[in-house]
Amino acid sequence: MAIALKRAYDPIEPDDGERILVDRLWPRGISKERLQVQEWLKDSAPSNALRKAYHAGDMDWSAFRRAYLAELKAHRETLRPLAQRARHHPMTLVYSAANPDHNNAVVLRQYLGMLGK
């Protein structure tokens, strides 16, 4: 399974494959034409409460990761077809967070990897 991660503000590349926005909020200052995503998984993004708690510093990365994985379990059946598509086609999860190592797309990619097995 090859799922790439890319910031919404990074250039689009031909090998991005299917581009999927995985944030609850649309990235600031980017038009739909410029972002070029085929799908927006708004409901599978972290809940507003979880997102705000993490950004406010009320929880560390490990706590955020555990809480978000618990939320993702509620969307298992919705995400399973996405994981299956990723097994056969290139896919890029698009996110807007500044930190490339600690963001919801990192956790979602791990979860999709578990579902796709």
Phi, psi and chi 1 to 4 in degrees:
 res  aa     phi    psi   chi1   chi2   chi3   chi4
   1 MET       -  122.7  176.9  179.0  -61.9      -
   2 ALA  -115.3   96.4      -      -      -      -
   3 ILE  -111.9  118.0  -60.0  176.8      -      -
   4 ALA   -91.1  159.1      -      -      -      -
   5 LEU  -119.4  140.4  -57.6  179.6      -      -
   6 LYS  -151.4  138.0 -174.0  175.7  -90.3 -168.3
   7 ARG   -67.7  145.7  -96.2 -167.7  102.4 -146.0
   8 ALA   -60.3  -24.9      -      -      -      -
   9 TYR   -89.9   -4.0  -53.6   98.5      -      -
  10 ASP   -81.8  154.6  -68.6  -19.9      -      -
  11 PRO   -63.9  148.2   -7.2   13.3      -      -
  12 ILE   -81.3  136.7  -63.3  168.1      -      -
  13 GLU  -118.0  150.7  -56.3  -68.5  -25.1      -
  14 PRO   -58.8  -31.2  -21.8   30.1      -      -
  15 ASP   -86.4   10.5   61.3  -12.7      -      -
  16 ASP   -63.5  -28.5  -76.7   -7.2      -      -
  17 GLY    68.7 -143.5      -      -      -      -
  18 GLU   -71.1  123.8 -175.3  177.5   -0.5      -
  19 ARG  -102.4  126.9  -68.5  172.1   49.3   87.4
  20 ILE  -128.1  120.6  -59.9  169.3      -      -
  21 LEU   -77.4  128.7  179.5   62.1      -      -
  22 VAL  -118.0   20.1  -64.3      -      -      -
  23 ASP  -101.5  153.4  -71.7  -17.1      -      -
  24 ARG   -73.8  -32.3 -172.6  164.3  -64.7  -83.3
  25 LEU  -107.8  144.0  -55.3  174.2      -      -
  26 TRP   -68.1  137.9 -168.5  -93.7      -      -
  27 PRO   -60.2  135.8  -17.9   27.8      -      -
  28 ARG   -63.6  137.0  -77.4 -171.1 -177.7  164.2
  29 GLY    74.6   12.6      -      -      -      -
  30 ILE  -121.2  127.2  -63.6 -172.6      -      -
  31 SER   -80.1  163.0   67.3      -      -      -
  32 LYS   -61.9  -37.4  -70.2 -178.8 -178.0 -179.3
  33 GLU   -65.1  -39.3  -67.2   77.7   24.1      -
  34 ARG   -73.7  -37.0 -179.1  173.0  164.7 -144.2
  35 LEU   -73.5  -35.7 -166.6   57.0      -      -
  36 GLN    49.9   61.0  -66.4 -176.3   26.6      -
  37 VAL  -103.4  147.5  -66.7      -      -      -
  38 GLN   -89.6  -18.8  -75.2   72.1   46.4      -
  39 GLU  -152.8  150.4 -168.2  171.8   -8.0      -
  40 TRP  -125.4  110.9 -176.8    8.6      -      -
  41 LEU   -91.2   57.5  -68.1 -179.5      -      -
  42 LYS   -57.8  -42.1 -175.5 -171.8  -44.5 -172.4
  43 ASP   -74.4  -15.7  -65.7  -26.5      -      -
  44 SER   -97.6   -0.3  -63.1      -      -      -
  45 ALA   -75.7  164.3      -      -      -      -
  46 PRO   -57.8  144.8  -20.7   29.5      -      -
  47 SER   -58.6  158.5   65.6      -      -      -
  48 ASN   -57.8  -41.7  -78.4  -34.3      -      -
  49 ALA   -62.3  -44.5      -      -      -      -
  50 LEU   -66.9  -45.1 -179.8   57.0      -      -
  51 ARG   -59.2  -46.5  179.8  179.3   56.1   81.5
  52 LYS   -66.7  -40.4  -71.6  177.3 -178.3  179.7
  53 ALA   -63.0  -40.9      -      -      -      -
  54 TYR   -67.9  -46.0 -179.1   61.0      -      -
  55 HIS   -68.6  -26.1  -70.6  -65.5      -      -
  56 ALA   -80.5   -9.5      -      -      -      -
  57 GLY    85.2   13.8      -      -      -      -
  58 ASP   -76.9  -10.8  -64.0  -21.7      -      -
  59 MET  -146.5  151.4   59.9  176.0   35.2      -
  60 ASP   -88.5  179.2   64.2    8.7      -      -
  61 TRP   -59.1  -44.3  170.5 -112.3      -      -
  62 SER   -63.9  -40.3  -27.4      -      -      -
  63 ALA   -66.6  -41.5      -      -      -      -
  64 PHE   -60.7  -47.6  170.4   80.6      -      -
  65 ARG   -58.5  -47.0 -173.5  178.3  173.6  -75.7
  66 ARG   -61.6  -45.1  -79.5 -169.0  -53.2  -85.4
  67 ALA   -66.4  -40.1      -      -      -      -
  68 TYR   -68.9  -39.9 -176.1   38.2      -      -
  69 LEU   -59.6  -38.5  -76.9  169.8      -      -
  70 ALA   -63.8  -39.9      -      -      -      -
  71 GLU   -66.5  -38.4  -72.4 -175.6   -4.8      -
  72 LEU   -63.2  -30.1  -74.0  171.4      -      -
  73 LYS   -59.6  -29.7  -72.3 -180.0 -176.5  175.1
  74 ALA   -70.4  -17.8      -      -      -      -
  75 HIS  -109.3   15.8  -60.7  -76.9      -      -
  76 ARG   -51.0  -49.9 -179.1  178.0  -57.1  148.5
  77 GLU   -70.4  -29.3  -66.2  -48.2  -48.0      -
  78 THR   -71.9  -35.8  -56.1      -      -      -
  79 LEU   -85.1  -20.6  -67.5  171.3      -      -
  80 ARG   -56.9  -45.7 -167.5  176.4  -52.6  -83.8
  81 PRO   -62.9  -32.7  -20.9   29.9      -      -
  82 LEU   -64.5  -43.9 -175.1   66.7      -      -
  83 ALA   -62.3  -38.8      -      -      -      -
  84 GLN   -66.6  -41.2  -64.8  -59.0  -40.6      -
  85 ARG   -61.8  -39.3  -75.0 -164.2  -34.1 -105.9
  86 ALA   -65.3  -22.3      -      -      -      -
  87 ARG   -69.9  -24.2  -68.2  179.1   71.9 -160.6
  88 HIS  -117.8  -12.5  -55.0  -71.6      -      -
  89 HIS  -139.5  145.8  -54.4  -74.5      -      -
  90 PRO   -62.8  142.4    1.3   -0.1      -      -
  91 MET  -144.8  142.5 -178.1  176.9  -69.8      -
  92 THR  -127.1  124.7  -60.9      -      -      -
  93 LEU   -88.0  123.1  -58.0 -178.9      -      -
  94 VAL  -102.6  130.6  178.9      -      -      -
  95 TYR  -136.5  165.0   64.3   93.4      -      -
  96 SER  -111.9   -7.3   59.8      -      -      -
  97 ALA   -59.0  148.6      -      -      -      -
  98 ALA   -76.9  -29.2      -      -      -      -
  99 ASN   -88.2  114.0 -172.8  -35.6      -      -
 100 PRO   -73.2  -15.4   26.0  -31.8      -      -
 101 ASP   -99.0  -25.4  -60.8  -42.5      -      -
 102 HIS  -125.5   85.1  -64.8  152.6      -      -
 103 ASN  -153.1  167.1   63.4   69.2      -      -
 104 ASN   -63.3  -28.6   62.1  -61.6      -      -
 105 ALA   -64.2  -34.5      -      -      -      -
 106 VAL   -62.0  -45.7  170.7      -      -      -
 107 VAL   -68.6  -43.2  179.4      -      -      -
 108 LEU   -62.7  -40.8 -179.1   55.8      -      -
 109 ARG   -60.6  -42.9  177.0  171.6   61.2 -179.1
 110 GLN   -61.2  -44.2  -67.0  168.1  -13.5      -
 111 TYR   -63.7  -43.6 -173.0   75.1      -      -
 112 LEU   -63.1  -35.0  -70.1  172.2      -      -
 113 GLY   -61.6  -38.8      -      -      -      -
 114 MET   -69.8  -39.2  -69.1 -175.4  -71.7      -
 115 LEU   -69.5  -31.9  -80.6  179.7      -      -
 116 GLY   -78.1   -5.0      -      -      -      -
 117 LYS   -82.1      -  -68.9 -177.4  179.3 -177.2
